[in-house]
Amino acid sequence: MKHRIILAFAAMLLLASFDASAQVERHRPSLRPHSPAARGFGIDFGYVHSTYRTTDWASDEVENSAGLDGFTLGLTKDFMLVPFALYFQTGLEYYYQNDANDENVRVPASDLVARVVGDRTEHFLGIPVTLKYTYPITHNIGLAVEAGPTLLFGLSSKMKYRTRISSDLTSTATYNAYKGQFKGSDVSELFDVEDWMKSSGMLPESKIRRFDVLVGASLGADFFEILEVRLGYEWGLINRYKGDVARDLKMRRGQFVLTAAVRF
């Protein structure tokens, strides 16, 4: 008996959804001639540039890190709140970013020069929770404004440095920013890679948090109900530093995002 009631209830919901869809389609031309994102699902791909801004509470000094460049790839879903005008959007985004540098560093108390080639790589997953408003310009072109938070979770944040003094004096060192762990061996007793990274400001002051909440907004255009283009900026609300250091230093993430999406 219970199974029959559940099946009957599911059938009623299915019929109601078909009826609601038919009603929307029947009134669609009169409500909005241009309906961006009407199909709901979308795949987006784009460029991401981010920096970390660190503020010292005691001295009010502000330091901006070198920017990281990369891409984002994601799947989103729109839920219509106001017919063909206001949408709630969520989904899952993947972010990859990298920054590379190449320096020649003089070895202390010698005439030797060490070549240090390094890169920093970060991987994130993000869940956008945004509102989207669309406004038609023509039958096939519309403007769109999006705003809201993105929940960001760090998968990996590592720095890797290769050091060479001569053909027989080379090494590779890595630093895990989430665990605060440094792994590697010195190329010689003359040059300590870890000390050099700390003194040059390349290592964070402490371990950093994986989780962040970004709040941002974007402006874009929709074409033929299929293609979307967005340009936006997001700012992190959570201090990325952990532990005692977090009382004095505040490090927050900011990023520009330029994406294109296909709706289906």
N, C-alpha and C positions, 0 to 999 in steps of 0.2 A: 504493500500500500504506500509506504514511504517513497519507494522508487517511482511509483506512478505520479505521485504529487510533485516530486522534483522534476520529472520529465514534462509534466503539464506546465509547470511554472517556467521551465526553460523555453518551452515552445511559445508561451505567451510573451516572454521577453524578446524572443527572436522575431515574432510577428510585429511586436511594437517597434523594434528597431527598424524593420523594413518599412513600416508605415511612416516613422519619423524621417527616414532617409527620403522617402517619396515626397513627403511634405516639403522638405528643404529644397529638393530639386525642383519642385513645382513653383516655389516662390523665389528661387535663386535669381532669375533675370531681373525681377522687380526690386530685389533688395540691394544687389550690387552687381553691376555689369562686369567688373573685374574681380576675380576671386583668387588672390594669391594663396598658395599653400592649401588649396581646397582638397588635394588628394591626401594630405596628412603626413605620410612618411617621406623622409628625405635623407640623402647621403651628401655630406659636405666634406670639402677638402680645402685647405688653405695654408697661409703663411702666418707664423707666430713669432713675434719679437718681444722678449721679456728682459727686465732688469730687476735687480734687488737693491732696495734703498735702505741703508742702515743709519739709524739715528742714535746718537749717544745721549742718554738722558741727562748726564751730569754736565756735559759741555755744550749740548745742542749742536754738535758737529754732525753733518750729514755727508754720507759717502754713497755714491752710486757705483754699483759693480759694472763690469763690462757686460754688454748685452749678449744674450743667447738667441740664436736664430734657429728656426726649425719649421715643422709643419704640424697640422692637426688633421685628423680623419675621424669622422663620426657618423652615427646614425641617429636621427631625430624623429620625433612624432609630435604632430600638432593636434590639439584638441580645441574645437571651436566653442567659444564662450558666447560671443555675439555673432550672428550669421554674417560671414564674409567680412568681418572687421577686426574682431579681437580674438586672439588665440592664446592658449597656454601651451608652452613648448617644453619638452624634456627629451632626454635621450642619453647617449653615452659617447664621450669624445676621448680620443687618444691623442696625446701630445708628445712630440719628440723634439728636443732642442740640444744644440751643441755650440761650443765656442772653442776655438783652437788658437794657440799662440806658439811662437818660436823665438827663443831668446838665447843670446850668448852671455854667459855669466862668468866673471873672473873668479877663479878659485882663490880663497883667502890665503895669504902668505905665500903666494907663488905667482909665476908668470903664466900659468896654465889658464885656458879658457874652456869652460864646459858649455856644450850646446844642450839646451833643454827644450824639448818639444812636448807640449802638453795639450790636452783637451779636456773639456768638462762636458759631460753628457747627462741629460735628465729625461726621464720617462714619467708621464703622468696619465691618470684617468680622471675625467671630469664628467659630472652630471649637471647639465644646465637646468635651471628651474626659472623660466622666464615668461614674461608676457610679451605678446607681439601684436602690434596694431598695424593694419594695412589700410592704405588709402589709394583709390584708383586715379590715375592720370588719364589714361586712355583705356580702351577695351582690353589691350594686351600688356599694358605697363602700369605698375603701381609702386608707390613708395611704402617703406616699412620701417617701423621703429621697434626695437626690442630692448627690454631692460629687465634686470633681475640678477640673482646670485648664481654662481656655479660652484658646486662642491668639488674640491680638487683633492685627489689622493696620489701621493708620490709613490711610484713603483721603484725607481732607482735614481740616485744622484751620486755620480762618481767622477773623480778626477784621475786622469792617467798621465804620467810624465815619463818620457824616455830621456835619459841623460847619457851624453857621450863626451869623454875627455880625449880619448884616443881610440884606435880600432880595437884595442883589447881591454878598454875600460868603459863598459857600457852597463846600463841597468834600466829596469822598468819599475816604477813605483805607482801605487794606486791609493786613493783615499775615498772611503765611503762616508759621505756626509751625513747619512741617516744614523749610522752606527758610530761615527767618530773614530773609525779604525784606519790606520795607515799600514800598508803592506809594501815591502820592497827592501832592497839592499843598496847600500851606498856603492858608487862606482869606485871609490877609494876612501882611505881615511882622511883625505884632504877635503872632500866635498860631501857634506851631509845633506841629502836631498830634502829630508823632512824639515830640518832646521831652515833651509833656504826657503821652502814653501811658506813656513810660518812667518819668517822675518819679512818676506816680500808681500804678505797679506793675501796670499792665494788660498790659504785654508780658512774656513769659518772659525769664529771664536769658540764655538761649541758645536755639539750635535744639533741638527735642525729637525723640525717637525715634518712629518709626512703630510699631515692634513692641513688644508687651507680653505677658506671661503672667499671667493672672488665676487665682487659686486661691480657690475658694469652696464654699459649700454652700447647699442650699435645702430647705425643708420644704413639703409640699403635700398635696393630696388628689386622688383620681381618682374620677370618677362615671360609672357605667354603661359602663365600658371605652371611653368616647368622649372625655369632657372631663377635662382636667387643669388644676389651678390650682397655681402655685408662687410662693413668696416666698423670696428668697435674697439673699446678700451675697457680693461678690467683692472681692479685694484684689490689687493689682498687685505683682509681684515685681521688676520691672525699673525702674531709675531712668530717668525719661523724659528727663532732661537729657543733652546730648551735649557733647563737647569738654572743655576745661579746667574749666569750671564744674561739671561732674559730680563732680569730686574733693571739692568743698566742699558742694554743694547736692544733696539727694536729693529728687526729686519723684515721688510714686507715686499711682496712681489707685485709688480705691475706689468701688464702686457698689452700690446696691440695685436689685433687679430683681423686678418683679411681673408674672407672665405667665399667660396662659390658652392652652391648646393643644387642638386637635381631632385625634384619632387616626383613622386610616382604614386 
